[in-house]
Amino acid sequence: MFSDLRYAFRQLAKSPGFTAVALVTLALGIGLNTSMFSVINVLLFRALPYPDSGRLVQVFRTSPQSQMWPHSVANFLDHQAQNRVFERMAAAAWATFNLAEPGSPAEQLHGIVVTAELFPCLGVQPELGRWFTAEEDQPGRNQVVVITHELWVGRFAADPKIIGRTLRINGESLTVVGVMPAGFVYPFLWGPIDAWRPIAFTAEQRQNRTNPRLHVIARLQPGVSIAQADTEMRGLAARLGREYPQDNGQDGLRVVDLQWSCMDELGHTVSWFTMGLGIVVLLIACANLANLQLARAATRSREYAVRGALGASRWQLMRPLLVESVLLALCGGILGLLAEAWGDDFIGSRMQIGDQTGAQLPLDLRVLGFAFLVSLLAGVICGTVPAWSAARLNVNSTLKQGGRGTGGDRAHHRFKHALVVSQIALALALLAGAGFFIRGFRDYLRRNPGWNPGGVWSGTVALPERQYRTPEQLQAFQRRLLERLSALPGVEHAALSSALPVFGYYNRFKVVVEGQPVPPRGQEPLIEQAMVSPDFFAVLGIPLRAGRVFPASLRETDPAVVIINESTARRFWPGESAVGKRLAELGNDHWLEVIGVVGDVQFPGYPRDPDTRLQLYRPLVQMPDHYLHLALRSLVEPAALSDAVRRAVAAIDSDLPVQRPGTVRAQITKAAANFDLTSQMLVCAAALGLFLSALGVYGVVAGLTVQRTQEIGIRLALGATRADVLWLVLRSGVRLACLGTVFGLAGAVALRQVFRAGMPALSGNENWTMAFVTLALVAIALVACWLPARRATKVDPIIALRAE
């Protein structure tokens, strides 16, 4: 083995040009794949920073509309009490904590309210202090908070006396009882988090099955698998469905590995799709290198013939080339790790996690193992074809040719042609896949969402429930805030709402229509609702199709009214006016009268198909909310409004910070940052694959041209024109390009079906994309063929014949 390695080193040292090209080719292909895998490794495979994290799972509620829904309080408590597969089970809900310290402006913390079981479930001890107790997870006793190491260091200068300190959060005095260690917050799972507080379910919440907002994390019993837990929880969901058919009739439960739950199905699909296209680039690189190896093997055919004549077996003939290829690939893998490090810095610095930009993509043993395995496989793939070709040489004919037989036999040429065809086919599939995603994403962003985000400023304000307990208090705050916002210089319209149509409205309920039969259980239509102030539609430019918007004079005591979108009107009242009709939430006899119909809106912040296209708007004055989105349409630059809005809010309540201030357009851009990053990665992959394919075509045609130099000289001497020679050389390359295009189109069609199934929101007219990338690839392949063909036309017949 060592003698094979020494021989491989000597052979590679004799061909420094080949070695350099091979190393760079492999380094780029392996580096690209390793960098993409490092992202998937962090998102899907890397162990969570919690003891025995393989036993941690997330439990989702499922329905016909979604497989990843949260839970209501009453259902969670039943799941916790009745399951037999979990050692511990905890619930959490995202919340906003308004921190108001003396002498400092109010700021909003990223918080989570949790059941007392969460920290014991995760199994991590606090760095300072303690966890929550069961007694503190009760109403009126939850005036305690646990903070992150990062908040402790950044906000409180790592004060060793932080335990027992009182913080004013959401208008309450909360005592710090613990500081979690550095690294406890796993951003891909939690997002940016600053603090935790006990959730403290009230007696009313414990009976409520209609307000799903809890995310449930559990630790499996020792020896229980995820599949067993999933079966158990499905059975439990079926029992609760029979007991509470109206609320749980069509709901199920799904148990998922906690690490795997960091992304939704669209995120998984995009990740694997990108990884798959990266592997295509590596295959193109391997085919390119295999062609180079074939060319080298052809120049050494006499050497292999002599070895064969002396009794070497096929394996003995194949082994040196395989060792050379594997050695090249492993060295290329080492260089690929350098490319991977650069790629990780590029991707990590641009990755968006919640409101924060930037993530760490560590080079761990799993990534190193992947790089080694990919390098080894690349070496075997690159070396098998030339090694097999060398082992199949006809010893007698090769020795008879002497030193002239460097062109290889017909089987040798077939191998080279097959590799070029495969390169072109793979390149076309790669370009098509990247084109599908990039064009689909760009079209999605350019698609008319049914509203106008341009020129709109937005921010959020969270009203603490302790200070704003009653609807009257909420309505008074909202009224005063609207007055102040409307009076700001340059503000044309001002609105408040429970949500903006960036990501979705998320507040959903099952709807029934007056005068129409109630659908069968589980088939009730789902509708999304948002609570809005009267100028909401004017601020966002949502067109009114029929009826009217909410009047400014509307009061909480007036009859309940709603505005619906066109899809809802068509669904329930096709061919007739929806104005004056009534609908209600399933199980609630409180009818809501439709006073207007507006256009459908889409949510450009996340490219997915919505759970429902039915939308409903209720007046904020009749349904006040603690979490408010502020939206201003301004005649001045929207970004300049942030300070004025902060002052307006502080004038009403100095404890309230304004979070996420800025333009709506900037929010959408930020929300789409990861998809834009994916597009950039695919552009790099497609460009590299295209370059390698063109290089492969050029190399084969150029090699064939060199071998036919004497033939070309004879043809020219006998009167052939330069055009005849040009077409003679060009024809072989065009034939390969056309054959590769046919196979590539078949792959692109199959890839299109995968793309449409996995990312329907990004699907569009992929036929134009396939046509464009096909023409682009054929054009580049023709240029790669034309360059050596043009050189062939300049052959001097006298020199060519003299060489014979």
N, C-alpha and C positions, 0 to 999 in steps of 0.2 A: 504493500500500500504506500509506504513512504517513497519507494522508488517511483511509483506512478505520480505522486505529488511533485517530486523533484523534476521528473520529465515534463509534467504539465507546466511547472514554473519556467523551465527552459524554453518550451515552445511558445509560451505567451510572451516571454521576454524577447524572442526573436521577431515578434510581430507587434511592436509597440503601438502602431496606428490602430490595428484591429482591437488590441486590448483596451486602448483608451475609449474607442467608440463603444465597445461592448459594455465597459464599466459604466459609462455615462448613461447609456440606454437602460441598463438594469437598475442603476441608482434612481433614475427618475421614475421608472415603473414601480419599483419596490417602495420607494419613498412615498409616492402618491398613495399607494394602497395602505401602507402602514399608518400614514397620517389619517386617512379616512377611518381605519380600524380603531385608532386611538380615540376618536370621537365616539364611535359605537361602544368601545370598551368602557368609557366613562359613563355613558348613558344607560347601558344595558347590562354589562357584565361585571364591572368592578365592584368589589364587596363594599357595602355601605359601612360607614365608620361607627358601627355598633356591634357589640359582642354577638357572635353566632347569628350574623345577619341573614343567613340562609333560611332561618325559621321565621323571618319577618315577612308579613304579607299585607296587602291592602284588600279590603272587601268592598266591592262596588255593587250598587243597585243596578239592575238591568231592566230594560223595558223595550217595547217595539221600536222606540225612537233612539235609544242610546244604550251602550254597554258599560258606561262609566259614570253613572249618576250618583250623587250623594244620598244621604239617609236622613229621615226624620228622627227626632229624639225618641219618640215612643218605639219605633221600630228598632233603633239601635239598642235600647235597653232590653228589648225582647231578645235580640240576637245575642247580647252579652250574657243574659241569664240562661238561655236555653241551649246554647251550643255546647258540644262535648269535645271539640277539637282544638280549642285555643287555651293556652296557658293564661294569657291576659288579652284584653281587648280594650282599646281606647278610642276616643273620638276627638276630633279637632275641627275647628272652623277658623278661617282667616278673619282677622279683625283689624281695626285701626285704633291705635293708642295715641291720643293727643297729649304730648308731654309739655307741661308748662312749668319751667323752673324760674324762680325769682331772678330778675335781672337779665333773662334771656328770652328771645322771641319764642313763641310756641312752635313746636315742630311735631311732625307726625312720624310715629314709629311703625314699622311693620310688625304686627303682632299676631298671635294665635291664642284663642281661648281653647283650653283642653280639659279633658277629664283627668282626674288625679292619677289614673293608671298609665298615662302616656310615658312618663320618664321611666318607671319600672319596666314597662313593656319594651322600651328600647334598650334598657339595661346599662345606661351610662350614668355614673355618679357625678354630681356637681363638682366643679372645681372648688367652689366655696359654698358654704351653707348646705341647704337640703332641698328635697323635692317638696311638692305640695302634699298635704295630708288629706285623708278622706273627709275630715271635718271642714277643711277649707274649701272643699268642692261643694259647698252648700250655699244657698242664697243668703246674703247678708254676712257671710263669713269669708268671702273671697277677696278681701282687700290685701292681697299679697301678689307678688310678681317675681318671676325668675327671669334674669336677663342673660344675654349672650356674652361670651368673652369679648367679642369685638366691640359691643356697646360699652362694656365695662372699661375697656382700654381707651376707646376713642372718645367717649362722652364723659367718662368719670375718671380719666387718667389713672386707671388701675388702682383706685382708692382701696386699700386693704380693709377699710372700715365700711365698705359698701353694704355689708349684711346688716340689716336693721335700719338702714337709711330709708326715709320716707320720700316717695316721688309723687308729684301731682300729675295723675294720668286720668284723662277723661273727666276732670273735675273732682276726682276722688283722691284721697291720700292712700297710696298703696305702699306696703312695706316690702323691701327687697329681701327675699329669704334665700335666694340662691343665685349662683353664677355658673353657667354651664361651661365646660372646657372648650378650648379652641378646637375648631374643626367639627364640633357637634352638629352645627347646622350644615346639612348637605344641600347646597343651593339647587341642584338639579331636582331634588325632591320637594324642598320647602320653598324655594325662592329666597329672596332676602328676608331674614327674620331678625328682629331685635329683642323681643321679649314674649313671655308666655304668662297667661293668667288663668286661674280656674274658671271653667265654663259655668258651673253652678246652675244646673237646670232648675227651673221653677216647677211648681206642681202642675201648672197649666201646660208647660212645655212637655212634661213627662207623659201627657195624654195626647199630644199632638202628633198626628201622622201625615200632615199635609204641608209641612214646611221643611223640605229636604235641604239641609245645608251642611251636614256633618260628613267629614271624611274619616273613615274608620281604618285603623291600623291594629294588627293583632300579631301575637307571637304563637306559633304552633306548639302544641304539646310535643314532647320528645317522641320521636318515632312516627309522627303523623306527617304524611306527605301533603303537598298542595292539592293533588288530585283528590285525596280522601277528604280534605277539608272542603273542597269545592262541592263534592257530592253531598256532604253533610249540610252545608249551607243552602244548597238548592232545595233539599228536602224541607229545611226550616222555612224557607221562603214560600214553598207551596202550602205549608200548614198555615202560615200567617195570611196567605192569600185567601184561604178558605174561611178563616176567622174574620178577616176584614176585607171583604170582596170589593167594597167601594174604593178603598185607598190602596190596597195591595193586590188587587185582582190579577193584574198582568205583570206584576213586578217579580223579578228573580234576584238571585245573588250570585256573584262571581268572585272567586278568590284568585288573586294574582300576586306573584312575587313582588315584593316592595320595590326592588330595584327596577324591575320591568315596568312598574306603574309610573315611573318618572316621566314617561311620554305617553301620549295617546296614540291611537291607531294610525293617524296620519303621520305623526312623528316617526313611528316605527317604519312605516312604508317608505317615507322619504329617505330615512337613514339607509335602509337596505337597498333601495333603488340606486342611491349614490354609490354605495359600496360595490354593487354589481357592475356599474359602469366603470368604476376604478379597476375592477378585475379584468374587464375587457381591454383596458389600456395595457395592463401587464401581459395579457395574451398577445396583443399586437407586438409588444416589445420582444416577447419570446419568439414569435414567428420571425421577426426581423433578425434577431441574433442567430436563430437557427439557419436562416439563409446565408448569413455571413459565415457560419460554421461550415455549411455545405460548400461554399466557395473555397474556403481553406482546405477542406477535405479533398476537393477536386485537385488542388495543386499538390497534394501529398499522396495522390493515388498510387504512384509507383512504390512509395515507401510501404503502403499497406499491402500492395501486391507481393512485394518481396517477403514481407512477414507471413503472408498467407502461404506463399510457396515454401517457406521454411517450416510450415506445420502449425502456425498459430491458429487457434480456434476462433470462432466468430466472437465469443465473449472477450477473448484476448485482444481482438482487433477493435471491439467497441469500447473497451474499458478506458483507454487513454483519452478518447474524445469525451466520454462521460465525465471523467475526472476533471478534465480541463473546463468543461461547462459548469460543473458544480463549483469548482474553485472560483471561476469567474463570477458566478451568481452570488456566492458567499461574500466575496470581496465587494461586489456591487451592492449587496445588502448592507454591508458596513457603511458604505458611502450613502446608501439610501437612508440610513438612520440620521445622517446629517441633514439630508433633504427633509426628512420627517420632522426633525426638530424645528426647522424653519417653518414648515407647514403648520405645525402645532402652534407656534407663536402667532402665525398669521390668523389661523382659525380661532384660537383661544382669545386673542385680543379683540375679535369682532363678534364673538358669540354673545347673544343677548339672553340673560336670565332674569325674568321679571323686569324690574326697573333698572337693573344693573347691566353694564357691558363688561365682558371679560370673564374668562374661566380658565382654570388650570387643567391642562391635559398632560398628566404625568406619564413618564416613560417607565412603566412597571414591567414586571416579569412577563405578564400576559402579552404586552405589546412586543417585547423582545422575542418571546416565543413565536408570535405571529410572523415577525420579520424573518426569523430564522427558517420557519416552515415555508414561507413564501419563497425565500431565496433558494431553499433546497429544491422545491418543486419547479421553480423556474429553471434551475440548472439541469434538472432531469429532462424537462420538456425541451429545452434548447439543445440538449446533447443527444437525445434519442434519435431524431431523424438523421443528422449527419453520421452518427455512429452506426446506425443500421445501414445507411448507404455505403459506408466504408466496408462494413462486414460483408456486403453483397457484391463486391467487386469481382469481375471476371479476371482471374489472375493471369490466364494465358494472354488474352487480348491486351490487357494493360501492359504487360511486360513487352509484348511485341511492339507496342507503340513507342516504347522508350520514353524519353523526356517530353515527347510532344503531346502525350495524352492527358492534358490538363483540363480538358473541357468537361469530363464526366460523361457517363453513358446516358441513354434515354430515360432510364428510371431516375437517374440523378436530376435530369431536367424536369421530370414530372414532379418530383419532390419540391423543387424550387418554385415551379409554377403553382402547385397546390398551396404552398405557404403564402405566395403573393395574393392568390385568390382569397385565402382565409383572412389575410390582413385587410384587404379591401372590404370584404363582407363585414368583418368585425368593426372596422372604422365607420362604415355606413350605419350599422346598428348603434354604435356609440354616438355618432353625430345626431342620429334621429332621437335617441333617448334623451340626450342633453337638450336637443332642440325642443322636444315635447315639453320638458319641464320649464325651460327658460321662457319660451314663448307663452306657455300656459300661465306662468306666473306674471309675466308682463301684461298679458291681456287681462288677467284678473285685476291687476292694479289699475289698469286703464278703463276697466268696465264701469259704466255708469251705475253708481250704487243706489240711485234713486234719491240722493240728497247731495248737497254741495258742501264738502268739508273745507273748501277754500275760504280764507278770510274769517275763520271762526277760532276764537280763543276758548280754551276749556281748562278747568281745574276741578278738584274735588274737596268737599268739606264733610267731615264725619261728626255728627252731633251725638255726644254721649247720652246714653239712655238714662243715666242717673239724673242728669240736669234737665233733659228734655223728655219727661216721662209721658206727658199727655199730648193728645193731638192738638190741643189749643196752643201749647207751648211751641210745638213744631210749626204750626201755621203762622204764629206770630213772628217767629224767626224768619221763615221763608218770605213773608210779606215785607218785612223790613229790609231783608237782603235784596230782594228784587227791586225795591224802590231805590236803594243806593247804587246797585249795579246799573240800572237804567239811566241814572243821573250822571254816570261817569262821562267825561268829555269824549266825544267820538263814537260812543256806543249807539248803534242803530237799533238793535234788539237785544234783549237779555232774557234768558230762560233758565229754569232749574228743572232737573229731571232725576229719576232714579237710575238712569243709564243713558249712554249715548250709543248710537248705532255703529260702533267701531268693532267690538267683538261679538256683541249679541245682547239681548235684553235679559235672558236667563230666568226671569220670573215667569213661570209657566203654570198653567192649570188646564184641566180638561173642561171642555165647554159643551153646553147644551143650548139649543135654540128654541125659543118659544114657538109653539104651534107645529113643531117637527118632532117625529118620534126619537126617543133616546136611543142612540146606537147600542149594539150589544156590548156587554161588559168587556173592557179591554180594547174596544175599537173606538172609544170616544176620541174625537179630534183634540189635538193639543194646540194651545195658543200661547204665544209669548206676549207679555204685557210690560209696559213702561208707564210710570207715573210722571206727568209732565205739566209744566205751567203753560199758560195760554200762548206765549210767543215761541214755544218750542219749534213749531213747524216753520215759522218765519225765520228763525235763527239758522236752522239747518237747510232751509230751502226745500222742504218736503212738500210736493204739490198737493193742493186740495182738489179732489175729483168730484165730490158731491157734498151737499150740506154745508156745514160751517165748522169752525174750530171752536175750542172752549172760549166762552166770553170772559173778559176780565172781571165782570161782575159776578161770576159764579161763586157760590158759597158752599160750605160743607153741609149745610142743611138742605140744599136744593136736591131735587130728584137725581139719582145716580145716572150719569151719562158717560158715554164712551165714544171714541173715534176708532174706526177699524181701517185696515188696509184693503186694497183692491182684491187680493187673493181671498181674504175672508168673505168679502161681499160676493165674489163669484162662487165660492164654495157653498154658501148657505142660501143665497138668494140670486141664483143665476137668472139673467134676463129681466130683473126687476130692481127697483131702488131699495137699497138697504137702509136708507134714512127712515127713522121711526120704528124700525124693527128692534126686537129685544133678544138678549142672550144672557146666560148666567153661567157661573161656575158649577160644575157637576156637584150635586148634593147641597146646593145653596139656592134657596128660592128668592134671593135678592136679585131681581131682574135689572139689567143695565140697558138703557135705551141708546141706540146708535143715533148720533146727531151729525156725523160726518164720515166721509170716506177719503182717505189719503192714498198716495202712491205707495207701492211696496218699497221697502228699503233693504239693502244688502249690507253685510258687515265685512268691510274690506280688511279688518285687522288680522284675520286668520282665514286662509283659503280652504274652507271646508263647506260641505253642504250643511245647511241648518237642520236642526231636528224637526222644525216645522216652519212653514212659510206663512202661517197665520199670525197676524200681529194686531195688537189692541193697545190703545192708549187711554189711560184714565187721568182725570184731573188731579194734580198733586194736592190741591186744596182739600179734596175729598179723601185722598189716600196719602197722607203725609209720610215721608220716609226719613230715616235717620242719616242715610248716606246720600249726599246730594252731588250731582254733577252740575257745575256752572258752565254755561255756554253763552258767549257774547259774540254777536256779529258787529264788527267795528269798521268804521270808516278810516281808522288809523291802523298802523301796523299792529296786528294782534299780540305779537310777542311783547310789546311795550306796555301791555295792560296789567302784567303780573303784579307789580308793586301797588298799583292803584286798587286792584281787587283785594290784595292782602290788607291794605289799610281799611277798606270798606268792611271786610269781615271782622277785623280786630276792633273796629268801632262798635260793633254789636256784641262781640264776645272775644275778649283778648286771649282766651285759652284755645281758640280754634285756629289751627294752621291751615293754609291752603296747600294741598298736595297736588303734585303733577301739573304745575302750571305750564302752559304753552299752547301752541297751535294744535288743532285737531290733525292737520296734515302731518305735523311732526310725530304725533302719536301713531298714526298709521304707518309712517315710515319706520319708526322704531319697532312696532309690532311685527313688521315684515322683515326685520333685519336678518333673522336666521334663514329665511327663505332666500333672501338676496345673497347671503353668504353661500348658501348651497348652490345658487346659480353661478357665482364666481368660481366655486370649486369645479363645477361641471364644465365651465368654459375652459379652465386650465386642463382638465382631463381630455376634453374634446380636441383642443389645440394640440396637445401632446400626441394623442392617438392619430390625428390627421398627419402630423409631421412625420411620425414613425412609419405610417403606411406609405406616404409619398416617398420617403427615403428607401423603403423596401422595394417599391416599384422601380425607382430610379436605379437602385443597385442591381436588380436582376436584368433590366433592359441594358444597362451599361455593360454588365458582364457578358451578356449574349452578344453584344455589339463587338466587344474586344475579341471574342472567340471567332467571330465571322469577318474579321478584318481582311483576311486573304480573299475570302469569297467576294467581299465588297469590292476589293481591288480588281479582281478578275472581271466582275460585272461592269465596273467603270471602264476598264480597258477594252471591253467588248462593245462599248457604246451606250451603256445604261446612263440615264440622266440622273442629276442630283435628286430630282423629285421621285424617281423610281427608288433610289436608295432610301430616301426619307420614308417613303411609304413602306418599304420592305422591313425596316427596323420598327417603325411605328406600329405596324400591323400586329406584331406579337404582343406588344404592350397593351394595345387597345383590346385585343381579344381577352387578355387576362382581366383588364379593368371591367369589361362588360360582364364577364362571368362572375366576378366578385360582386358586382352591383346587383345581379339577379339574386344571389344568395343573401346579400345584405338586405335587400328589400323584403325578402321573406322574413328575416329576423326582425326588421323594423316593424312589420305588420304584427308579428307576435308580441313585440314589445309594446306596441300601441294598445293592444288589448289589456296587457298588464297595467299599463299606465292609467287607462280609463277606469279599470276596476279599483285600483288603489287610490287614485287621486281624481275623483270625478269633478271636483270643483275647478281643477286646472285644465280639464279636458276642453278641447275646442275643435277646430278644423285642423287635425294633425296631417291631413293629406298635403296641404300646402307646405308644411314643415318638411315632410318626407321628400316632396318634389324639390324643394330648395337645397336640402343637404345632399340629395342625389346629384343634382347638377353641379354643386360645388365640389363634391368628391370626384366626379368624373372629370371636371375641368382640371383639378389639381393632378389627377392621375395622368391626364393627357400631357400636361406640362412636364411631369416627371419622365414620361416616355419621350417627349419631343427633344429634351435636352441631349440625351445620348444619340438620338436619331440625327439631330442636326450636326453633332460632332462626326457622325459616320459619313455625312455628305462631304466632309472636308478631307477624307482619306486620300492620300496620294497613291495612285495605282502602282507606280514604279517602286515606291518604298515598300508597299504591301507585298508585291510579287517578289521583290528582292529578299524579304524576310523569309520567304519559303525556301 
